[in-house]
Amino acid sequence: MVWAWLLIVLATVFVWLLSPSFRTWTERPKFQMLEREALYERAAARHLGAPAAEVPDEQRR
């Protein structure tokens, strides 16, 4: 059973290293969370009347 898990983990790491699309797919939740956090921070700043935190232009919508 240990060998099976080791093989699965090594195969996943190998695919992650070789496939940019797989890497993007696996990292998407991290970027979605960061986008939501930035939206929350901007909304909170607007609600309080404070200037929004610095966010790069490519992330503003």
Beta strands, then each sheet from edge to edge (+ up, - down):
end
